[in-house]
Every structure is written in C-alpha cells, then in structure tokens.
C-alpha cells in the first residue's frame, strides 16, 4: 500500500488503521459467486444483511441464483422468495431489471461484464431502474474488484462528525475525498467501507457512543461529542 502524500490522506489512513486494529478484517462480501454478490447488493438496500442472507438462501433453495432463471421466473414468485429482505415487490422488479440488462448486453455473463477496464460500466449500471450510486459501486467493488469507494449513510455520518466533510455534500464529493487522498487499492477500499459500517453500527449511531469508540482520538477540538 503506497503512503498518501496529503494531510487528509494521512488522517484517513490513520482512521482506517484504528478501525482495523479495533474490529479486525471484516471479510466482505460473503457470497459463493460474483453473481450472488450482485444479488446481495440489490437486496441489501434499506435492510439488514441477516435478512438478505435469508432471502438469498430461499433463492438458492429454489435454484434461482442464475440470471436466466431469474429472468424466466414470474415476478410474484420471486417476490415471495425474497420477502425476508423487505420491499420485496420492488426488489424483485430490480433483480429482473438487472438480469435483463446482463442477458441483453453481456449474454448473462458477469465475467464478460467485468472484462477489461471499460470506464462506462458504472454509467451502464446507473441506467438500470432501481440501481443508484451506492448499489452500482458495491457491484463494481465487491463483485468486480474495481477500485471505487462506496459511500453510505454510515460513511457520511462518521465524516461529518469528524469534521472531514460538510453536511449534505453530494455522494460524488465524498467518494472523491477517499479516492483522491488514498492509494488506489480495491482491497483497501473494500475493508475501509466495511469498517466504517462496523463503527457506524456499533459506536457512531444516531445517538453516538463516543466514549469507547476507536475514533474518539480524532474528534475535532470543541466537538459537542467529546466526553
């Protein structure tokens, strides 16, 4: 891992190291195939991962973890299977939108979709109904191994509280903060995102638990969150 050359880069890497020492490797994304990673990225919108695991297990039991079978199954049947993931009618429709895209443009092959370093793939994914920036970037990083940083609500909350970003700044600006100041390393981006989720769930909640947080050392002087 190359060392960042900026003060912001050093600070971001310090946060990462404190998180890694505290939580250890997160081993994201748990899946048996790259296609399953993509299914999980779509199903995990607005729900906990444990619910996604139940939905994916149901799909596996019905032998539906395959783009052609998802495309062929009636949407109502798919929705019933993924019910544990919540918003199941909407998510069934999104799964079908993605698999139709994969079949039409890449012959159903995830390997073909990720072949080469085509810069337009992110834009293609964002054109699919129901796939926003966070989901597209999850697909690119966790299924494709592309060096792209995922921004979610936990990332935004941690950075705001630590004074690294202003409130309500666009997704792309937060993403650029990481991608400009850190080494371009998909393994680092993978682990860092997972660790920010871990600290967000455990300490940096809506009502923060700063006293025991591994990032307490970095809170700006005068922060109302300081104990």
Secondary structure, DSSP 8 states (H G I E B T S, - for coil): -----SHHHHHHHHHHHHHHHHH--------SSHHHHHHHHHHTTTS-HHHHHHHHHHHHHTT--SHHHHHHS-HHHHHHHTGGGSSHHHHHHHHHHHHHHHHHHHTT-HHHHHSTT-TTHHHHHHTSTT--HHHHHHIIIIIT--------HHHHHHHHHTTSS-TT--HHHHHHHHHHHS---HHHHHHHHHHHHHHHHHTSSSS---TT-TTGGGS-TT-TT--
